Amino acid sequence: MERPATLGIRPTAYVVWGALVFGVVTFAVVASFVGPELRRGSAQAPDVLAELSLAVAVAGVLASRLVPPRLRRPADRDPDAFAMSRNVVAAALCEGAALFGLVAWMLTGSAWGAVGAAIALAGLISCFPGEARWRWLTADAQARPGAGGPSRMIR
């Protein structure tokens, strides 16, 4: 009996990306219901937490663009599988920053926390593994088949 053809890595990348976005959106809904009750029942967290979420969001989105290209593919790793790994790293950096912004908004009620979460969520959405992004993620992995080989220092 012949084995069915696999769908490949891309559909899995869509599912992983969708799960990360779904997690942030779901937490935002929960935070909108829990936050007001939480702030009514206890002392409010310092506003610096919400302002810090802006810095964390910018740093997370920036890191999501700078870190993945610096990850080098081992020689025995499929370029598509490694592209998915790079995309998961980029998306996770944005997701963490978005969740931090939502926690800051939930605890402080400050709009700055929501702005930080929105910035990070926009970065996460831009990590959608579409055709152009996939080419960007696999560009150097396909051009350099020995990416996991010796460094330039070895001749």
N, C-alpha and C positions, 0 to 999 in steps of 0.2 A: 504494500500500500504506500502511496506517495504521501510525503509530508506536506501539509498546507504551507503556503508561502507566508512568512511573517510580515506583519505590517511595517516593521521597522521602528526606529527610535522616535521619529517625529510625533506620532500619535501619543506616545508616552510623555514626551516633552509637553504637549498640549495639556494633558491630564495633570501633570505635576504643576505647571504654571497655573492652571485653573484652580487647583486645590489651594495654592498659596493665596491667590486673590480671594477665593471664597472664604478662607480663614480670616483674612483682614476685614472683609465686608461683614461677615458674621459677628466678629468681635466688635465692630463699630455699632452694629444694631444692639448687641447686648450692653455695650457701654452707654448707649443713649438711654436705655431703660434703668440701668443700675446706677449710673453716675449721680443723678439728682438725689436719689435716696441715700446713696453713700455719703454725699456731701452734707446732707441734712443731719445725719446721725452722728457725725464725728467732726473733729477739727479739720479744717481744710488744709490740704497740702500746700507748700509754698509755691507761689507763682513762678519761681525760677525753674521749677520742674517743666512747666509748659514752655517756657522760653528755651530751655535746654533741648526740648524736643525738636525745635527748628534746627539747631546745630547738628543734632543726631540725624535728622532727615537729610540735610545737605551732605553730611559726611557719608551716610549710607548710600545715597544715590551716586555720589562721586566714587566711592569705593566699588560700587557695582559696575562702574565703567572702567576702572583702572585695574582691578584685581584679576578678573577672568582672562584678559589677554596675556597676563603674566604667568598664568598656569601653563605649564608645558606638557604636551601629550607624551606619555611613554610610547616607545617604539611599537609595542605589541597591542596598543589600544586603538580601536576603531575610531576614525575621526568623528562620525556621527554620535557615538556614545560619549566621546570626550566633549563634544559641543553641548550635549545635554548636561553633562557635569558642570561645565562652565556656566550654562544658563541657570542651573539650580543655585550655584554660588551667588550669581548676580541677583537673582530674584530673592534669595534668602536675606541678603544684605538689605534690600529694600523692605522686605516684609518685617524684619526685626525693627527697623526704624519706624515703620508705620504702626506697629503694635506699641512701641514705646510712646509715640505721639498720642495714640488712643488712650493709653493708661494715664498719661499726663492730663489729657482732656477730661477723662472720667474722674480723676482725683481732684483737679483744680477747678474745672468748669471754665477755664480760660480758652478763648478761641485760638490762642497760639498753639495749643496742643493739637487742635483739630487741623490747623494750617500745616503743622509739621507732619501729621498723619497723611494729609492730602498730598503733600509734596512727595513723600515716600511712596504712597499708593500710585501716584503718577509714574514714578520711577519703576515700580513693579509692573504696571501695565505696559510700560515701554519695553519690558523684557519678554513680551510675547514672542514665541519662537516662530515668527513668520519667515518668509523666504529670504528677505534681505538680512534679517538678523542671523538666520542660520548660516548664510554665506559668510557673514562677518565672524561668527563663532568658529567656523571650520576653515577659514582662509589660510591661516598659517599652519594649521594641522595637516592640511592636504599638501601644501607647498613644501613642507619640511617633513618627509617621512621619518627621519631619524631624530625627531624632536626630543626624544628622551635619551639620546646618545651623548657622547662626550661634549664637554663645553669647549668654547673657543680657545681656552688656555692650553688644551692638549693638542699637539700637532702630530 
